[in-house]
Amino acid sequence: MSALEIDQYFDVHNFVKKAKEFGVNEQFAEYEARQFESAINNVLKNTKKEYKEFFNSKEIATKLDIKELELKIENVKNDLLKWQVGIGVTTIITLCGAIFTMLKLMLHI
């Protein structure tokens, strides 16, 4: 990261100038400013690295991935509906058979 990039986040010269106005020793103010600058650089560098890793990750879904997933979900919905209808029809047929058998048995008794 260049000094130009860090300048937009932290102005070392301005920090030292203000610290001196408050009576802080110039060497100590310079030391503190460099420590702050270093900390900010580290945070920015790590943040950029994390974002870069995240966006290069295979775990990010593209629009095509989402469309494919939506199609799979739609197919599963259709399959479930077919099973529900099939089970419903089977249940009705089984109940009709049971009722018919019971009526047949009652009429013979």
C-alpha positions as CSV (number, residue, x, y, z in Angstrom):
1,M,0.0,0.0,0.0
2,S,1.4,3.3,-1.0
3,A,1.8,6.4,1.3
4,L,-0.7,8.1,-0.9
5,E,-3.4,5.6,0.0
6,I,-2.8,5.9,3.7
7,D,-2.8,9.7,3.6
8,Q,-6.5,9.6,2.9
9,Y,-7.1,7.8,6.2
10,F,-4.5,9.3,8.5
11,D,-2.4,12.5,8.2
12,V,0.8,12.0,10.2
13,H,2.0,15.6,9.9
14,N,-1.4,16.9,11.1
15,F,-1.4,14.5,14.0
16,V,2.1,15.6,15.1
17,K,1.2,19.3,14.7
18,K,-1.9,19.0,16.9
19,A,-0.1,16.9,19.5
20,K,2.6,19.6,19.8
21,E,-0.2,22.2,20.2
22,F,-1.3,20.2,23.3
23,G,2.2,20.2,24.7
24,V,3.3,16.7,23.6
25,N,7.0,16.2,22.9
26,E,7.6,16.3,19.2
27,Q,9.6,13.0,19.2
28,F,6.8,11.3,21.2
29,A,4.1,12.7,18.9
30,E,6.0,11.5,15.9
31,Y,6.4,8.0,17.4
32,E,2.7,7.9,18.2
33,A,1.8,9.0,14.7
34,R,3.9,6.3,13.1
35,Q,2.4,3.7,15.4
36,F,-1.1,4.8,14.4
37,E,-0.1,4.8,10.8
38,S,1.3,1.3,11.1
39,A,-1.8,0.0,12.8
40,I,-4.1,1.6,10.2
41,N,-1.9,0.1,7.4
42,N,-2.2,-3.3,9.0
43,V,-5.9,-3.1,9.3
44,L,-6.3,-1.9,5.7
45,K,-4.0,-4.5,4.3
46,N,-5.7,-7.3,6.2
47,T,-9.2,-6.1,5.2
48,K,-8.2,-5.9,1.6
49,K,-6.7,-9.4,1.8
50,E,-9.9,-10.8,3.4
51,Y,-12.1,-9.1,0.8
52,K,-9.9,-10.4,-2.0
53,E,-10.0,-14.0,-0.5
54,F,-13.8,-13.7,-0.1
55,F,-14.5,-12.5,-3.6
56,N,-12.2,-15.1,-5.2
57,S,-13.8,-17.9,-3.2
58,K,-15.7,-20.6,-4.9
59,E,-18.5,-20.2,-2.3
60,I,-20.0,-17.1,-3.9
61,A,-23.1,-17.9,-5.9
62,T,-23.5,-16.4,-9.4
63,K,-26.8,-15.5,-10.9
64,L,-26.5,-18.7,-13.0
65,D,-26.0,-20.8,-9.8
66,I,-29.1,-19.2,-8.3
67,K,-31.2,-19.9,-11.4
68,E,-30.1,-23.5,-11.4
69,L,-31.0,-23.8,-7.7
70,E,-34.4,-22.3,-8.4
71,L,-35.0,-24.8,-11.1
72,K,-34.0,-27.7,-8.8
73,I,-36.3,-26.4,-6.1
74,E,-39.2,-26.2,-8.7
75,N,-38.5,-29.8,-9.8
76,V,-38.6,-30.9,-6.1
77,K,-41.9,-29.1,-5.6
78,N,-43.4,-30.8,-8.7
79,D,-42.1,-34.2,-7.5
80,L,-43.6,-33.6,-4.0
81,L,-46.9,-32.7,-5.6
82,K,-46.9,-35.9,-7.7
83,W,-46.3,-37.9,-4.6
84,Q,-49.0,-36.2,-2.6
85,V,-51.5,-36.8,-5.4
86,G,-50.4,-40.4,-5.7
87,I,-50.7,-41.0,-2.0
88,G,-54.1,-39.3,-1.9
89,V,-55.4,-41.4,-4.8
90,T,-54.0,-44.6,-3.2
91,T,-55.5,-43.7,0.1
92,I,-58.9,-43.1,-1.5
93,I,-58.7,-46.4,-3.4
94,T,-57.7,-48.3,-0.2
95,L,-60.5,-46.8,1.8
96,C,-63.1,-47.6,-1.0
97,G,-61.8,-51.1,-1.1
98,A,-62.1,-51.4,2.7
99,I,-65.6,-50.0,2.7
100,F,-66.6,-52.3,-0.1
101,T,-65.2,-55.3,1.7
102,M,-67.0,-54.3,4.9
103,L,-70.3,-53.8,3.1
104,K,-69.8,-57.2,1.4
105,L,-69.2,-58.9,4.7
106,M,-72.2,-57.2,6.4
107,L,-74.5,-58.2,3.6
108,H,-73.5,-61.9,3.8
109,I,-74.0,-62.0,7.6
